[in-house]
């Protein structure tokens, strides 16, 4: 584990996505905001008072895609008289990083799949080598693991009635969904509405099934033998069983590294206990900022605004973030230089 001394939050804006530009993508904007480790840990609601900033725009000397221009606000005519990403720009980045307390860690959202690779490509083309004690950490998998740890800690540390409420709500929701999906139930309701005076019979069965299900603990439901078939118990028998330890394992321990692929919600027919994760979380920077800071990210895809937003998210979970970064950072030398 590396004891980091400085964190450099950085972001790039580009001419487009590499896979749609034959991997000839160029940088149009670069922004870095750095702070010391102790200042990040001491920050509460505001960014650290002592920060170091570097923001540069470049003429990419190639057409910026329309989608990229619309997202970033950077068009070719705006950048026409700007300098390109040349040796001078590379030296500025190098000198900026060398001024900081070492070891230094670069932080970028989805950096392992985009920002780190593209930055290294551009620096190699102009023969600029960054300091050897430079590390990198991708904040996308970092916040996946941090949020999972926060959620897991909450439910493990709340053993009273409050911690039972999400479980009861989930059980009630599952019962209602299964009863509403039942073709037999729908047919019976339609038939009774048309031909029988007992218009409330279906509703009574629905409420009774819900009461019966919630009155039985998960352990009792698992150990109980299947009920005998009857008209009044068919709907309740179709309700899927919940794992016995679901209250303490609402969130999966596994962390997806650098990918947005997540497992489907709901109960799956497997031997292993199934974890219900609730609504699927998105971890793009705008959603992460809204969920973590409680505000809207107003200038998304403006490099400096994105960097400051990422720093704000790290401040909210500063202790966990620093711990994750020190355990998972990789040397800059090991970063790929090709997509």
Helices and strands as residue ranges (DSSP letters): E 6-14, G 18-20, E 27-36, H 37-42, E 52-57, H 66-72, H 87-98, E 104-108, G 111-113, H 115-125, E 134-138, H 139-156, H 161-181, H 183-195, H 201-215, H 218-223, H 234-237, G 246-248, H 285-293, H 303-316, H 318-328, E 330-331, G 332-334
